[in-house]
Amino acid sequence: MCRLFGFRSNVESRAHRSLISAENAVAEQAQQHADGWGIGYFVGKDAYLFRSSEGAATDDTFRNFGERLQSQTFLVHLRRATVGKIDTINSHPFRYGSWMFAHNGTFFGFTKLRKLMLEDILPEYRKVIFGTTDSEHYFFFLLSEMVRSGCSVDGRGEGQIEVMAQAQQRALSKLFTWAKEFNLEPPKANYILTNGKLLFA
């Protein structure tokens, strides 16, 4: 299983202690989760992302980012690969517009679920899936259901939190139903999704 760290504050802050220096800091957890890492953060309304296929515990870049970054919203992921090879394109978080997403878990039997997920993902999202992980497909699968509920495609528009949450619940229900139909183990579907203003977990 991967490791997730989400942070949201009303004021610009550092996450240095949680990422680097706390007793159970993210960097310490990276000893067992060495298949890539990523840090997403916001400057104003703009989303920024840095990802690597290296292990965060041995990558000085992770420490440099963790020590220096300030933001109101952070999304950090340590990868322990299950679906998709180890490379930067498969490292989390994933970003589209202002939306950022990281997943901790596995979709068992993903080769069977993938076709149904792709049929449900909106065409504008399908064309920007470049990796091979269940997680990247999951991201755009959730966003597609949210857009069908009236949310903006890029996360920059206004939207009601209840509508967004209900859309995510509907998407999750589809996945669990499909898994049951294929007689698969239920998905491990933990995630964090944020546009810098709202943070869903």
Phi, psi and omega in degrees: 000146180279183176233137181241145172221121177238142183216132177220130182223154176285343180233154178297130186218169173260151175246020187307313184299311181295325183277324192240313197250351180291164183302319178243048183298159179304319180299325177291318178296337182294345177302326182258001183225076194252020186260022179130162179208164176205148174234122173251142181205169184236139170240108189064233179265358186266135180266135178234154188212136170230131181227155179213153174267359179278165174280133184297331183294333183245005183256112181299334180298322178299315180296318179298316177297312183299326182280331191255331188293142171229135180196165172277339183221128174237147169223116185238140182223136169248127187262136166237100195295137170233312179243125180095143184290167180276107171200169186299322184295337179264358178284149178261166355289165172255151184226143168215118185059236177267355181279136171229147190212139172220145188235138174239103181153195183211141169261103181292139183068037185302327179301329177279322182285331188303316182300315179294321179296314181298323178296332183269341181281135181298147184304323181293336176273322182304322186285352179246016172273108185253338182267187184240013183274154170296329186295315180295320176297319179301316179306306184286335173296314177296313181300321181300316178294324179293319178295320177296341178268004176106003179281158180288151182295320188259002178081003183267347179275172177279149178200154180276130184299324180295319180296317180296316181296318179296322178296318178296321178296320178296317179298316179298320179299320177300313183298316181292325177295314179298318180300319179294319180297325178273002182060041179261157171298139181304144180299147167264107199238025180297140180202165167233133179229129181214151170245017179092336178254315178252147178225116178257138178219000000 
